Amino acid sequence: MNYQETTNWMFNQLPMYQLQGASAYKKDLTNAHLLVNHLDNPQKNINCIHVAGTNGKGSTSHMLASILQEAGYKVGLYTSPHLKDFRERIKINGIEISEEFVCDFINQNKVFFESNDMSFFEMTVGLAFDYFAKEKVDIALVEVGMGGRLDATNVIIPLVSVITNIGLDHTQFLGNTLEAIAYEKAGIIKTKIPVIIGEYTDETKAVFLAKAKENHSEIYFASDLIQEPLTSDLIGDYQVHNTKTVLQTVTIINSQKEFKISEANVKLGLLNVVKNTGLEGRWQQLGEFPKIICDTAHNKNGLEIIMKQIQKEKFDTLHIILGAVNDKDLDEILPLFPSDAIYYFCKPNIPRGLDSQILKEKATQFGLTGKVYNSVSESYTKALQNASKSDFIFIGGSTFVVAEIL
């Protein structure tokens, strides 16, 4: 199979949570352990930083990767989901895995995947570990897909575990309280491995402290750091929290004898995240007159921050291109959106995409008015036609809406 045929097979034949939802969720790590054993446990040959959290784990992982690259290390980066090309998920020093490696890995292990009912995410994790081990990376940033305790990435023993924050998302899998979700995320805390918590509440702090004590793990609360703010090329108010988490992580990594990261590496790394890693979709500006911003925030915590940031902008009229997936709790997120904007309702082009007419009808209940469009691109074209140079266009609601624009 060529690359296109290989990725089509991966997307279509095996469950993929991003596209299909609940049917792709696995309730234990049996398959993940089976997979890495089949691959001769490549994860045991990689220094890792494990990153979980409701929001910010992507930005945090990319910031850390950029800093480590500036320090001269060969850095693996595993994240999800991708925006345009599957290979975005697996990079070394900002360069995507080759099409050839993807094809060879799938072709060599296809019979095993089929006979053991491996999910899309499980085999992608196996691919990343195999690639990083064979390429002999110095360190790899491994981002959790969902949750932590039962995530396929949770077969690694990292140098440090990072939990950015806790919010209500994927509640049908992780629980509908902050404590329950914190428990799932805390599942990445390993025996005697330090853990860094980015943000916490009273409810979640108790969960983290208990898990760290149980595992004899040193625990650090990054949000308690008092520091001079450092500038990053990742703009957006929420990056302040992520930067604190990153700095605390660097401090811990620096205390481990094989790594040396200078203040200059940190400053340059934060200033060159996009250049070094290729990260997209985080308060990303696509145009100036009118100002056009897209952001992949898609849950209550993330969207609250985004809406506050939009309010700080100066514009005449706000245009919002909005799409969602069909398992999103609209009663939770739609009240966050301003009623004085013009809405362009659209459906992401994936099986999980929510019908735009349904989205509009639900949005109307919260005073949000606009028109329905047949596609994300059509809604974007119409917004550009309608907006004056002094207006503001925001694109979001779903990672997949942003992906189609980019």
C-alpha positions as CSV (number, residue, x, y, z in Angstrom):
1,M,0.0,0.0,0.0
2,N,1.2,3.5,-0.7
3,Y,0.9,6.3,1.9
4,Q,-2.6,7.4,0.9
5,E,-3.9,3.8,0.9
6,T,-2.1,3.1,4.2
7,T,-3.7,6.1,6.0
8,N,-7.1,5.4,4.5
9,W,-6.8,1.8,5.9
10,M,-5.9,3.1,9.3
11,F,-8.7,5.7,9.4
12,N,-11.4,3.4,8.0
13,Q,-10.8,-0.1,9.1
14,L,-10.0,0.4,12.7
15,P,-11.7,2.6,15.3
16,M,-10.5,6.2,15.6
17,Y,-11.9,8.2,18.5
18,Q,-11.6,11.5,16.7
19,L,-13.8,10.3,13.9
20,Q,-16.1,7.8,15.4
21,G,-16.4,8.6,19.1
22,A,-17.4,6.1,21.8
23,S,-16.9,2.9,19.7
24,A,-13.2,3.5,19.6
25,Y,-12.7,3.8,23.4
26,K,-10.8,1.0,25.1
27,K,-11.5,0.3,28.8
28,D,-8.1,-1.1,29.7
29,L,-4.4,-1.3,28.6
30,T,-4.4,-5.0,27.6
31,N,-4.0,-4.1,23.9
32,A,-1.4,-1.4,24.6
33,H,0.8,-3.9,26.5
34,L,0.2,-6.6,23.9
35,L,1.3,-4.1,21.2
36,V,4.5,-2.9,22.8
37,N,5.5,-6.5,23.6
38,H,5.0,-7.4,20.0
39,L,7.3,-4.4,19.0
40,D,10.0,-5.5,21.5
41,N,9.1,-2.7,23.9
42,P,10.6,0.3,22.1
43,Q,9.3,2.7,24.8
44,K,11.9,1.3,27.2
45,N,14.6,2.7,25.1
46,I,13.3,6.3,25.1
47,N,13.6,9.1,27.6
48,C,10.1,10.5,27.8
49,I,8.1,13.4,29.3
50,H,4.4,12.3,29.6
51,V,1.9,15.1,29.3
52,A,-1.8,14.9,30.2
53,G,-4.5,17.5,30.9
54,T,-7.9,18.7,29.7
55,N,-6.4,21.8,27.9
56,G,-3.0,23.0,27.1
57,K,-1.2,19.7,26.8
58,G,-0.5,20.3,23.1
59,S,0.9,23.8,23.6
60,T,2.9,22.6,26.6
61,S,4.4,19.6,24.7
62,H,5.4,21.8,21.8
63,M,7.0,24.5,24.1
64,L,9.0,21.8,25.8
65,A,10.1,20.3,22.5
66,S,11.2,23.6,21.2
67,I,13.2,24.4,24.3
68,L,14.9,21.0,24.2
69,Q,15.7,21.5,20.5
70,E,17.3,24.8,21.3
71,A,19.4,23.0,23.9
72,G,20.8,20.8,21.1
73,Y,18.8,17.6,21.7
74,K,17.2,15.3,19.2
75,V,13.5,15.6,20.3
76,G,10.6,13.3,19.5
77,L,7.1,14.8,19.7
78,Y,3.9,12.7,19.7
79,T,0.6,14.6,19.8
80,S,-3.0,14.3,18.6
81,P,-5.1,14.9,16.8
82,H,-3.6,16.1,13.5
83,L,-5.0,19.0,11.6
84,K,-4.1,18.3,8.0
85,D,-1.8,15.3,7.6
86,F,-1.6,12.2,9.9
87,R,2.2,12.6,10.0
88,E,1.8,15.8,12.1
89,R,1.3,13.5,15.1
90,I,4.9,12.1,15.0
91,K,7.8,14.5,14.6
92,I,11.5,14.6,15.4
93,N,12.9,18.2,15.7
94,G,9.9,19.5,14.0
95,I,10.2,17.2,11.0
96,E,7.3,14.9,10.4
97,I,7.8,11.1,10.2
98,S,8.3,10.0,6.6
99,E,5.5,8.5,4.5
100,E,7.8,5.5,3.8
101,F,8.3,4.7,7.6
102,V,4.5,4.9,8.1
103,C,3.8,2.5,5.2
104,D,6.6,0.1,6.2
105,F,5.4,-0.1,9.8
106,I,1.8,-0.7,8.9
107,N,2.6,-3.2,6.2
108,Q,4.9,-5.2,8.5
109,N,2.5,-5.3,11.4
110,K,-0.9,-5.3,9.6
111,V,-1.7,-8.9,10.3
112,F,-1.0,-8.4,14.0
113,F,-3.2,-5.3,14.1
114,E,-6.1,-7.1,12.4
115,S,-5.9,-10.2,14.5
116,N,-5.7,-8.3,17.8
117,D,-8.3,-5.6,16.9
118,M,-5.9,-2.8,17.5
119,S,-7.5,0.7,17.5
120,F,-6.2,3.5,15.3
121,F,-4.8,5.3,18.4
122,E,-3.1,2.1,19.7
123,M,-1.2,1.4,16.5
124,T,-0.3,5.1,16.1
125,V,1.2,5.1,19.6
126,G,3.2,1.9,18.7
127,L,4.4,3.6,15.5
128,A,5.6,6.6,17.4
129,F,7.5,4.5,20.0
130,D,9.0,2.4,17.3
131,Y,10.1,5.4,15.3
132,F,11.6,7.3,18.2
133,A,13.5,4.2,19.4
134,K,14.9,3.5,15.9
135,E,15.9,7.1,15.3
136,K,17.5,7.2,18.8
137,V,16.0,10.4,20.0
138,D,17.5,11.9,23.2
139,I,14.0,12.6,24.6
140,A,10.4,12.4,23.5
141,L,7.3,14.4,24.5
142,V,4.4,12.0,24.7
143,E,1.0,13.6,24.8
144,V,-1.9,11.6,26.2
145,G,-4.8,11.1,23.8
146,M,-7.6,11.1,26.4
147,G,-7.7,10.8,30.1
148,G,-4.4,9.1,31.3
149,R,-4.9,6.0,33.4
150,L,-6.3,4.0,30.5
151,D,-4.7,5.8,27.6
152,A,-2.5,3.7,25.3
153,T,0.5,6.0,25.9
154,N,0.4,5.0,29.6
155,V,2.8,2.1,29.2
156,I,5.9,4.4,29.5
157,I,8.0,5.2,32.5
158,P,8.8,8.8,32.0
159,L,11.4,11.1,33.5
160,V,8.6,13.4,34.6
161,S,4.8,13.4,34.4
162,V,3.0,16.6,33.6
163,I,-0.8,17.3,34.1
164,T,-1.7,20.7,32.7
165,N,-5.2,21.2,34.2
166,I,-8.5,19.6,34.8
167,G,-11.8,20.5,33.2
168,L,-15.1,18.8,32.2
169,D,-14.5,17.1,28.9
170,H,-15.1,13.6,27.6
171,T,-17.3,13.2,30.6
172,Q,-19.0,10.1,29.1
173,F,-15.6,8.3,29.5
174,L,-13.8,10.1,32.3
175,G,-16.6,11.0,34.8
176,N,-18.7,14.1,35.3
177,T,-16.9,15.6,38.3
178,L,-13.6,17.3,38.5
179,E,-12.4,14.8,41.1
180,A,-13.3,11.9,38.8
181,I,-11.5,13.4,35.8
182,A,-8.5,14.3,38.0
183,Y,-8.3,10.6,39.1
184,E,-8.1,9.5,35.4
185,K,-5.4,12.1,34.6
186,A,-3.5,11.2,37.8
187,G,-3.2,7.7,36.4
188,I,0.0,8.8,34.6
189,I,1.7,9.4,38.0
190,K,4.3,6.6,38.3
191,T,6.2,5.3,41.3
192,K,9.0,7.7,42.4
193,I,8.6,9.7,39.2
194,P,8.2,13.5,39.8
195,V,4.9,15.0,38.7
196,I,4.1,18.6,37.8
197,I,0.6,20.0,38.1
198,G,-0.1,23.1,35.9
199,E,-3.3,24.3,37.4
200,Y,-5.5,22.9,40.2
201,T,-8.6,23.5,42.2
202,D,-9.2,22.4,45.8
203,E,-11.0,19.3,44.6
204,T,-8.3,18.2,42.1
205,K,-5.4,19.1,44.3
206,A,-6.5,16.6,46.9
207,V,-6.7,13.9,44.2
208,F,-3.2,14.7,43.0
209,L,-1.7,14.8,46.4
210,A,-3.2,11.4,47.4
211,K,-1.9,9.8,44.2
212,A,1.5,11.3,44.5
213,K,1.8,10.1,48.1
214,E,0.6,6.6,47.1
215,N,3.4,6.5,44.5
216,H,6.1,8.2,46.6
217,S,6.3,10.8,43.8
218,E,7.6,14.4,44.3
219,I,4.8,16.8,43.3
220,Y,5.1,20.4,42.1
221,F,2.3,22.9,41.5
222,A,3.5,25.1,38.7
223,S,0.8,27.7,39.1
224,D,2.2,28.7,42.5
225,L,5.4,29.8,40.8
226,I,6.2,33.5,41.1
227,Q,8.2,34.5,38.1
228,E,8.9,37.2,35.5
229,P,6.7,36.5,32.5
230,L,8.5,35.1,29.5
231,T,7.5,35.9,25.9
232,S,6.4,33.2,23.5
233,D,5.4,33.2,19.9
234,L,2.3,31.3,21.0
235,I,-0.1,34.1,21.7
236,G,-3.2,33.8,23.8
237,D,-3.8,34.5,27.5
238,Y,-3.9,30.8,28.4
239,Q,-0.2,30.5,27.4
240,V,0.8,32.2,30.6
241,H,-0.3,29.1,32.5
242,N,1.3,26.7,30.1
243,T,4.6,28.7,30.3
244,K,4.7,28.2,34.1
245,T,4.1,24.5,33.7
246,V,6.9,24.4,31.1
247,L,9.4,26.2,33.3
248,Q,8.7,23.9,36.3
249,T,9.2,20.9,34.0
250,V,12.5,22.3,32.7
251,T,13.7,22.8,36.3
252,I,13.0,19.1,37.0
253,I,14.6,17.9,33.8
254,N,17.7,20.0,34.5
255,S,18.1,18.3,37.8
256,Q,18.6,15.0,36.0
257,K,22.3,14.6,35.2
258,E,22.0,13.8,31.4
259,F,20.3,17.1,30.5
260,K,21.5,20.6,30.5
261,I,19.1,23.4,29.5
262,S,20.2,27.0,29.8
263,E,18.1,30.2,30.4
264,A,19.0,31.2,26.8
265,N,17.7,27.8,25.5
266,V,14.4,28.5,27.4
267,K,13.9,32.0,26.1
268,L,14.8,31.0,22.5
269,G,12.7,27.9,22.7
270,L,9.6,29.8,23.8
271,L,10.1,32.5,21.1
272,N,10.4,29.9,18.3
273,V,7.8,27.2,19.1
274,V,6.0,27.5,15.7
275,K,9.3,27.6,13.8
276,N,10.8,24.7,15.7
277,T,7.8,22.4,15.9
278,G,5.2,23.5,13.3
279,L,2.4,23.9,15.9
280,E,-0.8,25.4,14.4
281,G,-4.3,26.3,15.6
282,R,-3.6,28.1,18.9
283,W,-5.0,31.6,18.7
284,Q,-3.5,31.6,15.2
285,Q,-3.9,34.7,13.1
286,L,-4.9,34.1,9.5
287,G,-5.6,37.7,8.4
288,E,-5.3,41.3,9.6
289,F,-8.0,43.4,7.9
290,P,-10.3,42.0,9.0
291,K,-8.5,40.3,11.8
292,I,-9.0,36.5,11.5
293,I,-8.2,34.2,14.4
294,C,-8.7,30.4,14.6
295,D,-8.3,28.3,17.8
296,T,-8.9,24.6,18.5
297,A,-10.4,25.1,21.9
298,H,-13.5,23.0,22.1
299,N,-14.5,22.5,25.7
300,K,-15.9,24.7,28.4
301,N,-12.6,25.6,30.1
302,G,-10.8,26.3,26.8
303,L,-13.7,28.3,25.3
304,E,-14.2,30.4,28.4
305,I,-10.6,31.7,28.0
306,I,-11.0,32.3,24.2
307,M,-14.3,34.2,24.7
308,K,-12.6,36.5,27.3
309,Q,-9.8,37.1,24.9
310,I,-12.1,38.0,22.0
311,Q,-13.7,40.6,24.3
312,K,-10.3,42.3,24.6
313,E,-10.1,42.8,20.9
314,K,-11.3,46.0,19.2
315,F,-13.7,45.6,16.2
316,D,-16.9,46.8,14.8
317,T,-18.7,43.5,14.2
318,L,-17.8,40.0,15.4
319,H,-18.3,37.1,13.0
320,I,-18.1,33.5,14.4
321,I,-17.7,30.4,12.2
322,L,-18.9,27.7,14.4
323,G,-19.0,23.9,14.1
324,A,-19.0,21.0,16.6
325,V,-19.0,17.2,17.0
326,N,-22.2,15.3,17.7
327,D,-21.2,14.2,21.2
328,K,-20.4,17.7,22.5
329,D,-22.5,19.0,25.4
330,L,-23.9,22.1,23.7
331,D,-25.8,23.2,26.8
332,E,-22.4,23.6,28.4
333,I,-20.5,25.5,25.7
334,L,-23.1,27.5,23.8
335,P,-23.9,29.9,26.7
336,L,-20.2,31.0,26.6
337,F,-20.6,32.5,23.1
338,P,-21.7,36.2,22.7
339,S,-25.2,36.9,21.5
340,D,-24.1,40.1,19.6
341,A,-22.1,38.2,16.9
342,I,-23.1,37.0,13.5
343,Y,-22.9,33.2,13.3
344,Y,-22.0,30.9,10.4
345,F,-23.1,27.4,11.4
346,C,-21.3,24.6,9.7
347,K,-20.6,20.9,10.0
348,P,-17.0,19.5,10.2
349,N,-16.5,17.0,7.4
350,I,-16.1,13.9,9.6
351,P,-18.6,11.2,10.7
352,R,-18.8,12.7,14.2
353,G,-19.6,16.2,12.7
354,L,-22.8,17.7,14.1
355,D,-25.4,18.6,11.5
356,S,-25.3,22.4,11.1
357,Q,-29.1,22.8,11.2
358,I,-29.2,21.0,14.6
359,L,-26.4,23.3,15.8
360,K,-28.3,26.4,14.7
361,E,-31.5,25.3,16.3
362,K,-29.7,24.7,19.6
363,A,-27.8,27.9,19.4
364,T,-31.0,29.9,18.8
365,Q,-32.1,28.8,22.3
366,F,-29.2,30.7,23.7
367,G,-29.8,33.8,21.6
368,L,-27.2,33.1,19.0
369,T,-28.3,34.0,15.5
370,G,-26.9,33.3,12.1
371,K,-27.2,31.1,9.0
372,V,-26.5,27.5,8.1
373,Y,-23.8,26.7,5.5
374,N,-23.1,23.4,3.6
375,S,-19.5,23.3,4.6
376,V,-16.8,25.0,6.7
377,S,-15.2,26.5,3.6
378,E,-18.5,28.0,2.4
379,S,-19.1,29.6,5.8
380,Y,-15.6,31.0,5.8
381,T,-16.0,32.4,2.3
382,K,-19.3,34.1,3.3
383,A,-17.8,35.5,6.4
384,L,-15.0,37.1,4.4
385,Q,-17.5,38.6,2.0
386,N,-19.6,40.0,4.8
387,A,-16.8,41.4,7.1
388,S,-15.4,44.9,6.8
389,K,-11.8,45.6,7.4
390,S,-12.5,46.7,11.0
391,D,-14.4,43.5,11.8
392,F,-13.2,40.4,13.6
393,I,-13.7,36.8,12.4
394,F,-13.3,33.9,14.8
395,I,-13.2,30.3,13.6
396,G,-13.6,27.5,16.1
397,G,-15.8,25.2,18.2
398,S,-14.0,22.1,17.0
399,T,-10.4,21.0,16.1
400,F,-11.9,19.8,12.8
401,V,-13.4,23.1,11.8
402,V,-10.0,24.7,12.3
403,A,-8.3,21.8,10.3
404,E,-10.5,22.5,7.3
405,I,-9.7,26.2,7.2
406,L,-5.9,25.5,7.6
